[in-house]
Amino acid sequence: MAAIAIPDELRDLFEEPALAHVSYLNGKGQIVTWPMWVDFDGEHVLISSPVGSRKGRSFRERPQVAISIVSGKNPWHWLSASGRVVDIQPDENLAFIDRMSRKYTGAEYQRRSPREIFSVAIDRLSPSSDSLRRWTRSS
């Protein structure tokens, strides 16, 4: 399945410090949801977790994830998406998590242990009706 692009009208969600909720299946087949810091690289949603974490093991074994983000400025501006983890890279010098920490907390990330960055290709996207109206008017 081809990845779906996130429209420009929703990309501001990744600029503000809006927490995402990331859901995945754990080893027992249960749905697990975590509030997480997220970013967007223009193609993929990016999330991070410590090396060896349960999330990381689950992403490797069952790469399907769902992600929702709600604007902190406008609760009617949100997106819900699902996709697959398509790439895993080390977070060199913790540059990614430090950038996310500055965005969300204003300071460097405090837990200085090795981390990984997970790239999620989106295959389904549902914007809020407010976002959808703006999206369809500009398309």
N, CA, C and O atoms as a GROMACS GRO file, in nm:
protein
  556
    1MET      N    1   0.084  -0.118   0.000
    1MET     CA    2   0.000   0.000   0.000
    1MET      C    3   0.088   0.124   0.000
    1MET      O    4   0.184   0.133   0.077
    2ALA      N    5   0.056   0.219  -0.086
    2ALA     CA    6   0.134   0.342  -0.097
    2ALA      C    7   0.109   0.432   0.024
    2ALA      O    8  -0.001   0.438   0.078
    3ALA      N    9   0.215   0.502   0.063
    3ALA     CA   10   0.202   0.596   0.175
    3ALA      C   11   0.117   0.716   0.132
    3ALA      O   12   0.119   0.757   0.016
    4ILE      N   13   0.043   0.769   0.227
    4ILE     CA   14  -0.042   0.887   0.205
    4ILE      C   15   0.031   1.009   0.260
    4ILE      O   16   0.086   1.005   0.370
    5ALA      N   17   0.031   1.116   0.184
    5ALA     CA   18   0.095   1.239   0.229
    5ALA      C   19   0.003   1.310   0.328
    5ALA      O   20  -0.119   1.311   0.313
    6ILE      N   21   0.063   1.369   0.429
    6ILE     CA   22  -0.013   1.451   0.522
    6ILE      C   23  -0.027   1.589   0.459
    6ILE      O   24   0.074   1.653   0.426
    7PRO      N   25  -0.151   1.637   0.440
    7PRO     CA   26  -0.170   1.765   0.372
    7PRO      C   27  -0.112   1.882   0.453
    7PRO      O   28  -0.101   1.876   0.575
    8ASP      N   29  -0.075   1.985   0.380
    8ASP     CA   30  -0.016   2.104   0.442
    8ASP      C   31  -0.103   2.159   0.555
    8ASP      O   32  -0.050   2.207   0.655
    9GLU      N   33  -0.235   2.151   0.541
    9GLU     CA   34  -0.327   2.207   0.639
    9GLU      C   35  -0.321   2.135   0.774
    9GLU      O   36  -0.374   2.186   0.872
   10LEU      N   37  -0.258   2.017   0.778
   10LEU     CA   38  -0.246   1.943   0.904
   10LEU      C   39  -0.104   1.942   0.959
   10LEU      O   40  -0.082   1.897   1.071
   11ARG      N   41  -0.010   1.989   0.883
   11ARG     CA   42   0.130   1.981   0.926
   11ARG      C   43   0.162   2.072   1.044
   11ARG      O   44   0.260   2.050   1.115
   12ASP      N   45   0.078   2.174   1.065
   12ASP     CA   46   0.101   2.261   1.181
   12ASP      C   47   0.087   2.185   1.312
   12ASP      O   48   0.141   2.228   1.414
   13LEU      N   49   0.016   2.072   1.311
   13LEU     CA   50   0.004   1.990   1.432
   13LEU      C   51   0.141   1.942   1.480
   13LEU      O   52   0.161   1.919   1.599
   14PHE      N   53   0.235   1.927   1.387
   14PHE     CA   54   0.369   1.881   1.422
   14PHE      C   55   0.461   1.996   1.461
   14PHE      O   56   0.570   1.973   1.513
   15GLU      N   57   0.417   2.118   1.437
   15GLU     CA   58   0.496   2.235   1.475
   15GLU      C   59   0.468   2.276   1.619
   15GLU      O   60   0.557   2.324   1.689
   16GLU      N   61   0.344   2.259   1.662
   16GLU     CA   62   0.313   2.293   1.802
   16GLU      C   63   0.346   2.173   1.890
   16GLU      O   64   0.357   2.061   1.840
   17PRO      N   65   0.362   2.195   2.018
   17PRO     CA   66   0.391   2.082   2.107
   17PRO      C   67   0.265   2.004   2.143
   17PRO      O   68   0.229   1.992   2.261
   18ALA      N   69   0.198   1.950   2.041
   18ALA     CA   70   0.077   1.870   2.063
   18ALA      C   71   0.119   1.724   2.082
   18ALA      O   72   0.184   1.666   1.996
   19LEU      N   73   0.081   1.667   2.195
   19LEU     CA   74   0.113   1.527   2.218
   19LEU      C   75   0.034   1.438   2.122
   19LEU      O   76  -0.081   1.467   2.090
   20ALA      N   77   0.097   1.333   2.079
   20ALA     CA   78   0.029   1.232   1.998
   20ALA      C   79  -0.002   1.114   2.087
   20ALA      O   80   0.064   1.093   2.189
   21HIS      N   81  -0.101   1.036   2.049
   21HIS     CA   82  -0.126   0.908   2.112
   21HIS      C   83  -0.095   0.802   2.008
   21HIS      O   84  -0.156   0.798   1.901
   22VAL      N   85   0.001   0.718   2.041
   22VAL     CA   86   0.048   0.614   1.950
   22VAL      C   87   0.001   0.480   2.004
   22VAL      O   88   0.028   0.446   2.119
   23SER      N   89  -0.069   0.404   1.920
   23SER     CA   90  -0.123   0.274   1.959
   23SER      C   91  -0.058   0.165   1.875
   23SER      O   92  -0.031   0.184   1.757
   24TYR      N   93  -0.035   0.050   1.938
   24TYR     CA   94   0.024  -0.064   1.870
   24TYR      C   95  -0.019  -0.190   1.943
   24TYR      O   96  -0.079  -0.183   2.050
   25LEU      N   97   0.010  -0.306   1.886
   25LEU     CA   98  -0.020  -0.433   1.951
   25LEU      C   99   0.103  -0.483   2.025
   25LEU      O  100   0.212  -0.487   1.969
   26ASN      N  101   0.083  -0.521   2.151
   26ASN     CA  102   0.196  -0.576   2.226
   26ASN      C  103   0.210  -0.727   2.196
   26ASN      O  104   0.137  -0.781   2.113
   27GLY      N  105   0.302  -0.793   2.263
   27GLY     CA  106   0.329  -0.934   2.239
   27GLY      C  107   0.212  -1.026   2.273
   27GLY      O  108   0.207  -1.139   2.225
   28LYS      N  109   0.119  -0.978   2.354
   28LYS     CA  110   0.000  -1.057   2.390
   28LYS      C  111  -0.117  -1.026   2.297
   28LYS      O  112  -0.226  -1.080   2.316
   29GLY      N  113  -0.095  -0.940   2.197
   29GLY     CA  114  -0.202  -0.903   2.105
   29GLY      C  115  -0.295  -0.796   2.161
   29GLY      O  116  -0.402  -0.772   2.104
   30GLN      N  117  -0.256  -0.732   2.271
   30GLN     CA  118  -0.338  -0.627   2.331
   30GLN      C  119  -0.301  -0.492   2.270
   30GLN      O  120  -0.185  -0.466   2.239
   31ILE      N  121  -0.401  -0.406   2.254
   31ILE     CA  122  -0.375  -0.271   2.206
   31ILE      C  123  -0.317  -0.190   2.321
   31ILE      O  124  -0.373  -0.187   2.431
   32VAL      N  125  -0.205  -0.124   2.295
   32VAL     CA  126  -0.138  -0.040   2.393
   32VAL      C  127  -0.129   0.100   2.335
   32VAL      O  128  -0.093   0.116   2.218
   33THR      N  129  -0.161   0.201   2.414
   33THR     CA  130  -0.154   0.340   2.368
   33THR      C  131  -0.066   0.420   2.463
   33THR      O  132  -0.080   0.411   2.585
   34TRP      N  133   0.024   0.499   2.405
   34TRP     CA  134   0.114   0.585   2.482
   34TRP      C  135   0.106   0.728   2.431
   34TRP      O  136   0.103   0.749   2.310
   35PRO      N  137   0.102   0.826   2.520
   35PRO     CA  138   0.122   0.964   2.475
   35PRO      C  139   0.270   0.979   2.440
   35PRO      O  140   0.357   0.941   2.518
   36MET      N  141   0.298   1.035   2.324
   36MET     CA  142   0.436   1.045   2.278
   36MET      C  143   0.461   1.177   2.206
   36MET      O  144   0.369   1.239   2.152
   37TRP      N  145   0.586   1.218   2.208
   37TRP     CA  146   0.630   1.330   2.127
   37TRP      C  147   0.648   1.279   1.985
   37TRP      O  148   0.698   1.169   1.964
   38VAL      N  149   0.606   1.360   1.888
   38VAL     CA  150   0.616   1.319   1.748
   38VAL      C  151   0.670   1.432   1.662
   38VAL      O  152   0.668   1.549   1.700
   39ASP      N  153   0.720   1.394   1.545
   39ASP     CA  154   0.766   1.490   1.448
   39ASP      C  155   0.726   1.440   1.310
   39ASP      O  156   0.680   1.327   1.295
   40PHE      N  157   0.744   1.524   1.211
   40PHE     CA  158   0.712   1.488   1.074
   40PHE      C  159   0.826   1.536   0.986
   40PHE      O  160   0.865   1.653   0.993
   41ASP      N  161   0.880   1.447   0.904
   41ASP     CA  162   0.996   1.482   0.822
   41ASP      C  163   0.957   1.519   0.678
   41ASP      O  164   1.044   1.528   0.592
   42GLY      N  165   0.829   1.540   0.654
   42GLY     CA  166   0.781   1.570   0.520
   42GLY      C  167   0.728   1.447   0.449
   42GLY      O  168   0.657   1.458   0.348
   43GLU      N  169   0.761   1.330   0.501
   43GLU     CA  170   0.713   1.205   0.443
   43GLU      C  171   0.662   1.108   0.550
   43GLU      O  172   0.561   1.041   0.529
   44HIS      N  173   0.731   1.100   0.663
   44HIS     CA  174   0.698   1.003   0.768
   44HIS      C  175   0.675   1.074   0.901
   44HIS      O  176   0.730   1.181   0.928
   45VAL      N  177   0.591   1.013   0.984
   45VAL     CA  178   0.579   1.054   1.123
   45VAL      C  179   0.694   0.987   1.198
   45VAL      O  180   0.721   0.868   1.178
   46LEU      N  181   0.762   1.063   1.282
   46LEU     CA  182   0.879   1.012   1.355
   46LEU      C  183   0.848   1.007   1.504
   46LEU      O  184   0.796   1.102   1.562
   47ILE      N  185   0.883   0.892   1.565
   47ILE     CA  186   0.869   0.874   1.709
   47ILE      C  187   0.996   0.811   1.762
   47ILE      O  188   1.076   0.758   1.685
   48SER      N  189   1.016   0.817   1.891
   48SER     CA  190   1.141   0.769   1.950
   48SER      C  191   1.112   0.686   2.075
   48SER      O  192   1.012   0.705   2.144
   49SER      N  193   1.203   0.594   2.101
   49SER     CA  194   1.193   0.511   2.220
   49SER      C  195   1.333   0.464   2.257
   49SER      O  196   1.420   0.456   2.170
   50PRO      N  197   1.358   0.432   2.385
   50PRO     CA  198   1.490   0.381   2.423
   50PRO      C  199   1.522   0.249   2.352
   50PRO      O  200   1.432   0.168   2.326
   51VAL      N  201   1.648   0.229   2.322
   51VAL     CA  202   1.693   0.102   2.264
   51VAL      C  203   1.655  -0.010   2.359
   51VAL      O  204   1.679  -0.001   2.479
   52GLY      N  205   1.595  -0.117   2.305
   52GLY     CA  206   1.556  -0.233   2.385
   52GLY      C  207   1.421  -0.221   2.454
   52GLY      O  208   1.383  -0.309   2.530
   53SER      N  209   1.348  -0.113   2.428
   53SER     CA  210   1.219  -0.094   2.495
   53SER      C  211   1.114  -0.192   2.441
   53SER      O  212   1.130  -0.249   2.334
   54ARG      N  213   1.008  -0.210   2.520
   54ARG     CA  214   0.896  -0.294   2.475
   54ARG      C  215   0.834  -0.237   2.348
   54ARG      O  216   0.797  -0.311   2.257
   55LYS      N  217   0.821  -0.103   2.344
   55LYS     CA  218   0.766  -0.041   2.223
   55LYS      C  219   0.850  -0.078   2.102
   55LYS      O  220   0.797  -0.117   1.998
   56GLY      N  221   0.980  -0.066   2.115
   56GLY     CA  222   1.070  -0.098   2.004
   56GLY      C  223   1.057  -0.242   1.960
   56GLY      O  224   1.055  -0.272   1.840
   57ARG      N  225   1.049  -0.333   2.056
   57ARG     CA  226   1.032  -0.476   2.020
   57ARG      C  227   0.899  -0.496   1.950
   57ARG      O  228   0.892  -0.569   1.851
   58SER      N  229   0.794  -0.433   2.000
   58SER     CA  230   0.662  -0.447   1.937
   58SER      C  231   0.663  -0.389   1.796
   58SER      O  232   0.607  -0.449   1.704
   59PHE      N  233   0.726  -0.272   1.777
   59PHE     CA  234   0.731  -0.210   1.644
   59PHE      C  235   0.803  -0.302   1.544
   59PHE      O  236   0.768  -0.305   1.427
   60ARG      N  237   0.903  -0.375   1.592
   60ARG     CA  238   0.975  -0.466   1.503
   60ARG      C  239   0.892  -0.590   1.469
   60ARG      O  240   0.892  -0.636   1.355
   61GLU      N  241   0.821  -0.642   1.568
   61GLU     CA  242   0.744  -0.765   1.548
   61GLU      C  243   0.611  -0.740   1.478
   61GLU      O  244   0.567  -0.821   1.396
   62ARG      N  245   0.548  -0.629   1.509
   62ARG     CA  246   0.417  -0.593   1.452
   62ARG      C  247   0.422  -0.443   1.420
   62ARG      O  248   0.388  -0.361   1.505
   63PRO      N  249   0.464  -0.409   1.299
   63PRO     CA  250   0.492  -0.268   1.268
   63PRO      C  251   0.369  -0.179   1.251
   63PRO      O  252   0.384  -0.059   1.229
   64GLN      N  253   0.249  -0.234   1.259
   64GLN     CA  254   0.129  -0.152   1.242
   64GLN      C  255   0.109  -0.064   1.365
   64GLN      O  256   0.116  -0.110   1.478
   65VAL      N  257   0.083   0.065   1.340
   65VAL     CA  258   0.058   0.160   1.447
   65VAL      C  259  -0.057   0.253   1.408
   65VAL      O  260  -0.087   0.269   1.290
   66ALA      N  261  -0.119   0.312   1.507
   66ALA     CA  262  -0.216   0.418   1.488
   66ALA      C  263  -0.168   0.539   1.567
   66ALA      O  264  -0.111   0.525   1.675
   67ILE      N  265  -0.192   0.656   1.512
   67ILE     CA  266  -0.145   0.780   1.573
   67ILE      C  267  -0.257   0.883   1.567
   67ILE      O  268  -0.319   0.902   1.462
   68SER      N  269  -0.283   0.949   1.679
   68SER     CA  270  -0.376   1.061   1.677
   68SER      C  271  -0.308   1.181   1.742
   68SER      O  272  -0.231   1.166   1.837
   69ILE      N  273  -0.338   1.298   1.690
   69ILE     CA  274  -0.281   1.423   1.741
   69ILE      C  275  -0.394   1.525   1.745
   69ILE      O  276  -0.468   1.541   1.648
   70VAL      N  277  -0.407   1.595   1.859
   70VAL     CA  278  -0.507   1.700   1.874
   70VAL      C  279  -0.432   1.830   1.905
   70VAL      O  280  -0.346   1.834   1.992
   71SER      N  281  -0.467   1.935   1.834
   71SER     CA  282  -0.405   2.065   1.858
   71SER      C  283  -0.435   2.112   2.000
   71SER      O  284  -0.547   2.097   2.049
   72GLY      N  285  -0.336   2.168   2.064
   72GLY     CA  286  -0.356   2.229   2.195
   72GLY      C  287  -0.422   2.365   2.183
   72GLY      O  288  -0.472   2.418   2.282
   73LYS      N  289  -0.422   2.422   2.064
   73LYS     CA  290  -0.481   2.554   2.040
   73LYS      C  291  -0.627   2.545   1.998
   73LYS      O  292  -0.706   2.635   2.027
   74ASN      N  293  -0.664   2.436   1.931
   74ASN     CA  294  -0.799   2.420   1.879
   74ASN      C  295  -0.836   2.272   1.885
   74ASN      O  296  -0.788   2.194   1.803
   75PRO      N  297  -0.918   2.231   1.980
   75PRO     CA  298  -0.949   2.089   1.995
   75PRO      C  299  -1.024   2.029   1.876
   75PRO      O  300  -1.040   1.907   1.868
   76TRP      N  301  -1.070   2.114   1.786
   76TRP     CA  302  -1.140   2.064   1.667
   76TRP      C  303  -1.046   2.048   1.549
   76TRP      O  304  -1.088   2.015   1.438
   77HIS      N  305  -0.918   2.071   1.573
   77HIS     CA  306  -0.814   2.054   1.469
   77HIS      C  307  -0.728   1.934   1.509
   77HIS      O  308  -0.647   1.943   1.601
   78TRP      N  309  -0.747   1.823   1.439
   78TRP     CA  310  -0.677   1.700   1.477
   78TRP      C  311  -0.663   1.609   1.355
   78TRP      O  312  -0.722   1.632   1.250
   79LEU      N  313  -0.583   1.506   1.374
   79LEU     CA  314  -0.574   1.401   1.274
   79LEU      C  315  -0.566   1.267   1.343
   79LEU      O  316  -0.517   1.254   1.455
   80SER      N  317  -0.616   1.168   1.274
   80SER     CA  318  -0.606   1.028   1.317
   80SER      C  319  -0.550   0.954   1.198
   80SER      O  320  -0.600   0.967   1.086
   81ALA      N  321  -0.446   0.876   1.220
   81ALA     CA  322  -0.380   0.807   1.110
   81ALA      C  323  -0.338   0.668   1.152
   81ALA      O  324  -0.323   0.639   1.271
   82SER      N  325  -0.319   0.582   1.055
   82SER     CA  326  -0.257   0.453   1.081
   82SER      C  327  -0.152   0.430   0.975
   82SER      O  328  -0.155   0.490   0.867
   83GLY      N  329  -0.060   0.343   1.007
   83GLY     CA  330   0.047   0.314   0.913
   83GLY      C  331   0.137   0.205   0.966
   83GLY      O  332   0.099   0.126   1.053
   84ARG      N  333   0.258   0.203   0.912
   84ARG     CA  334   0.354   0.098   0.948
   84ARG      C  335   0.490   0.161   0.976
   84ARG      O  336   0.531   0.258   0.911
   85VAL      N  337   0.559   0.104   1.074
   85VAL     CA  338   0.698   0.143   1.095
   85VAL      C  339   0.777   0.086   0.978
   85VAL      O  340   0.779  -0.035   0.956
   86VAL      N  341   0.841   0.174   0.902
   86VAL     CA  342   0.912   0.132   0.781
   86VAL      C  343   1.064   0.147   0.793
   86VAL      O  344   1.138   0.098   0.708
   87ASP      N  345   1.109   0.215   0.899
   87ASP     CA  346   1.253   0.233   0.916
   87ASP      C  347   1.282   0.258   1.063
   87ASP      O  348   1.204   0.320   1.134
   88ILE      N  349   1.397   0.209   1.106
   88ILE     CA  350   1.444   0.229   1.244
   88ILE      C  351   1.589   0.271   1.236
   88ILE      O  352   1.672   0.203   1.175
   89GLN      N  353   1.620   0.385   1.297
   89GLN     CA  354   1.757   0.438   1.296
   89GLN      C  355   1.800   0.473   1.438
   89GLN      O  356   1.715   0.507   1.521
   90PRO      N  357   1.929   0.464   1.466
   90PRO     CA  358   1.974   0.512   1.597
   90PRO      C  359   1.960   0.663   1.607
   90PRO      O  360   1.974   0.734   1.507
   91ASP      N  361   1.933   0.711   1.725
   91ASP     CA  362   1.926   0.856   1.749
   91ASP      C  363   2.068   0.901   1.784
   91ASP      O  364   2.107   0.905   1.901
   92GLU      N  365   2.143   0.936   1.681
   92GLU     CA  366   2.284   0.974   1.697
   92GLU      C  367   2.298   1.095   1.788
   92GLU      O  368   2.236   1.199   1.765
   93ASN      N  369   2.379   1.080   1.891
   93ASN     CA  370   2.404   1.186   1.989
   93ASN      C  371   2.275   1.241   2.051
   93ASN      O  372   2.273   1.352   2.105
   94LEU      N  373   2.167   1.162   2.044
   94LEU     CA  374   2.035   1.199   2.096
   94LEU      C  375   1.984   1.330   2.036
   94LEU      O  376   1.910   1.404   2.100
   95ALA      N  377   2.024   1.358   1.912
   95ALA     CA  378   1.985   1.482   1.846
   95ALA      C  379   1.833   1.490   1.828
   95ALA      O  380   1.774   1.596   1.849
   96PHE      N  381   1.769   1.380   1.790
   96PHE     CA  382   1.625   1.382   1.768
   96PHE      C  383   1.550   1.406   1.899
   96PHE      O  384   1.465   1.494   1.906
   97ILE      N  385   1.581   1.328   2.003
   97ILE     CA  386   1.506   1.341   2.129
   97ILE      C  387   1.537   1.476   2.195
   97ILE      O  388   1.450   1.531   2.263
   98ASP      N  389   1.657   1.530   2.176
   98ASP     CA  390   1.686   1.663   2.230
   98ASP      C  391   1.600   1.768   2.159
   98ASP      O  392   1.548   1.859   2.224
   99ARG      N  393   1.586   1.757   2.027
   99ARG     CA  394   1.503   1.851   1.952
   99ARG      C  395   1.358   1.841   1.997
   99ARG      O  396   1.290   1.942   2.014
  100MET      N  397   1.310   1.718   2.016
  100MET     CA  398   1.172   1.699   2.062
  100MET      C  399   1.155   1.754   2.204
  100MET      O  400   1.054   1.817   2.234
  101SER      N  401   1.252   1.730   2.290
  101SER     CA  402   1.243   1.777   2.428
  101SER      C  403   1.241   1.930   2.432
  101SER      O  404   1.166   1.989   2.510
  102ARG      N  405   1.323   1.995   2.349
  102ARG     CA  406   1.320   2.142   2.345
  102ARG      C  407   1.184   2.192   2.297
  102ARG      O  408   1.132   2.291   2.347
  103LYS      N  409   1.126   2.122   2.199
  103LYS     CA  410   0.993   2.161   2.148
  103LYS      C  411   0.886   2.145   2.255
  103LYS      O  412   0.802   2.233   2.272
  104TYR      N  413   0.888   2.034   2.327
  104TYR     CA  414   0.781   2.003   2.422
  104TYR      C  415   0.806   2.058   2.563
  104TYR      O  416   0.710   2.088   2.634
  105THR      N  417   0.933   2.072   2.603
  105THR     CA  418   0.961   2.116   2.741
  105THR      C  419   1.048   2.240   2.750
  105THR      O  420   1.055   2.302   2.855
  106GLY      N  421   1.114   2.276   2.640
  106GLY     CA  422   1.203   2.391   2.643
  106GLY      C  423   1.344   2.360   2.691
  106GLY      O  424   1.425   2.451   2.708
  107ALA      N  425   1.374   2.231   2.715
  107ALA     CA  426   1.507   2.194   2.766
  107ALA      C  427   1.556   2.066   2.699
  107ALA      O  428   1.479   1.993   2.636
  108GLU      N  429   1.685   2.039   2.713
  108GLU     CA  430   1.743   1.915   2.661
  108GLU      C  431   1.680   1.796   2.732
  108GLU      O  432   1.631   1.807   2.844
  109TYR      N  433   1.682   1.682   2.666
  109TYR     CA  434   1.627   1.560   2.722
  109TYR      C  435   1.718   1.513   2.836
  109TYR      O  436   1.840   1.510   2.822
  110GLN      N  437   1.659   1.477   2.948
  110GLN     CA  438   1.736   1.446   3.068
  110GLN      C  439   1.790   1.303   3.075
  110GLN      O  440   1.899   1.281   3.128
  111ARG      N  441   1.717   1.207   3.022
  111ARG     CA  442   1.760   1.066   3.032
  111ARG      C  443   1.855   1.034   2.917
  111ARG      O  444   1.811   1.010   2.805
  112ARG      N  445   1.984   1.033   2.944
  112ARG     CA  446   2.086   1.023   2.840
  112ARG      C  447   2.124   0.878   2.811
  112ARG      O  448   2.239   0.840   2.831
  113SER      N  449   2.030   0.798   2.765
  113SER     CA  450   2.058   0.660   2.726
  113SER      C  451   2.027   0.644   2.577
  113SER      O  452   1.949   0.722   2.522
  114PRO      N  453   2.087   0.544   2.512
  114PRO     CA  454   2.066   0.528   2.367
  114PRO      C  455   1.919   0.513   2.330
  114PRO      O  456   1.841   0.449   2.400
  115ARG      N  457   1.884   0.576   2.218
  115ARG     CA  458   1.746   0.576   2.169
  115ARG      C  459   1.743   0.542   2.021
  115ARG      O  460   1.844   0.547   1.952
  116GLU      N  461   1.623   0.509   1.975
  116GLU     CA  462   1.600   0.480   1.834
  116GLU      C  463   1.490   0.572   1.782
  116GLU      O  464   1.405   0.618   1.857
  117ILE      N  465   1.494   0.596   1.651
  117ILE     CA  466   1.391   0.676   1.584
  117ILE      C  467   1.316   0.582   1.491
  117ILE      O  468   1.376   0.512   1.410
  118PHE      N  469   1.184   0.582   1.502
  118PHE     CA  470   1.097   0.496   1.422
  118PHE      C  471   1.023   0.584   1.321
  118PHE      O  472   0.956   0.680   1.359
  119SER      N  473   1.036   0.551   1.193
  119SER     CA  474   0.968   0.624   1.086
  119SER      C  475   0.841   0.548   1.049
  119SER      O  476   0.845   0.429   1.018
  120VAL      N  477   0.729   0.619   1.053
  120VAL     CA  478   0.599   0.558   1.024
  120VAL      C  479   0.546   0.614   0.892
  120VAL      O  480   0.527   0.734   0.878
  121ALA      N  481   0.522   0.524   0.796
  121ALA     CA  482   0.458   0.562   0.670
  121ALA      C  483   0.307   0.553   0.691
  121ALA      O  484   0.256   0.450   0.736
  122ILE      N  485   0.237   0.659   0.660
  122ILE     CA  486   0.092   0.666   0.682
  122ILE      C  487   0.019   0.601   0.564
  122ILE      O  488   0.048   0.630   0.448
  123ASP      N  489  -0.077   0.512   0.595
  123ASP     CA  490  -0.157   0.452   0.488
  123ASP      C  491  -0.307   0.483   0.501
  123ASP      O  492  -0.385   0.450   0.413
  124ARG      N  493  -0.346   0.548   0.612
  124ARG     CA  494  -0.483   0.593   0.630
  124ARG      C  495  -0.480   0.720   0.712
  124ARG      O  496  -0.408   0.729   0.812
  125LEU      N  497  -0.557   0.819   0.669
  125LEU     CA  498  -0.557   0.948   0.737
  125LEU      C  499  -0.700   0.999   0.746
  125LEU      O  500  -0.772   1.003   0.646
  126SER      N  501  -0.740   1.038   0.867
  126SER     CA  502  -0.871   1.100   0.889
  126SER      C  503  -0.848   1.232   0.960
  126SER      O  504  -0.808   1.234   1.076
  127PRO      N  505  -0.873   1.343   0.890
  127PRO     CA  506  -0.862   1.474   0.957
  127PRO      C  507  -0.993   1.511   1.023
  127PRO      O  508  -1.098   1.456   0.989
  128SER      N  509  -0.987   1.604   1.117
  128SER     CA  510  -1.109   1.657   1.177
  128SER      C  511  -1.192   1.725   1.068
  128SER      O  512  -1.138   1.763   0.964
  129SER      N  513  -1.321   1.740   1.093
  129SER     CA  514  -1.405   1.803   0.991
  129SER      C  515  -1.362   1.946   0.965
  129SER      O  516  -1.369   1.992   0.851
  130ASP      N  517  -1.317   2.018   1.069
  130ASP     CA  518  -1.268   2.154   1.050
  130ASP      C  519  -1.145   2.153   0.959
  130ASP      O  520  -1.135   2.233   0.867
  131SER      N  521  -1.053   2.061   0.986
  131SER     CA  522  -0.934   2.050   0.903
  131SER      C  523  -0.970   2.004   0.763
  131SER      O  524  -0.913   2.051   0.665
  132LEU      N  525  -1.067   1.912   0.753
  132LEU     CA  526  -1.109   1.860   0.624
  132LEU      C  527  -1.170   1.972   0.538
  132LEU      O  528  -1.145   1.978   0.418
  133ARG      N  529  -1.249   2.060   0.601
  133ARG     CA  530  -1.308   2.171   0.524
  133ARG      C  531  -1.197   2.260   0.468
  133ARG      O  532  -1.202   2.300   0.352
  134ARG      N  533  -1.098   2.291   0.552
  134ARG     CA  534  -0.988   2.375   0.504
  134ARG      C  535  -0.908   2.301   0.397
  134ARG      O  536  -0.862   2.361   0.300
  135TRP      N  537  -0.891   2.171   0.416
  135TRP     CA  538  -0.814   2.088   0.322
  135TRP      C  539  -0.884   2.082   0.187
  135TRP      O  540  -0.820   2.100   0.084
  136THR      N  541  -1.015   2.055   0.185
  136THR     CA  542  -1.086   2.041   0.059
  136THR      C  543  -1.103   2.177  -0.011
  136THR      O  544  -1.103   2.182  -0.134
  137ARG      N  545  -1.117   2.286   0.064
  137ARG     CA  546  -1.127   2.418   0.001
  137ARG      C  547  -0.998   2.455  -0.071
  137ARG      O  548  -1.001   2.521  -0.175
  138SER      N  549  -0.884   2.412  -0.016
  138SER     CA  550  -0.758   2.452  -0.076
  138SER      C  551  -0.711   2.352  -0.182
  138SER      O  552  -0.616   2.380  -0.255
  139SER      N  553  -0.775   2.238  -0.192
  139SER     CA  554  -0.732   2.136  -0.291
  139SER      C  555  -0.784   2.168  -0.429
  139SER      O  556  -0.758   2.094  -0.523
   0.00000   0.00000   0.00000
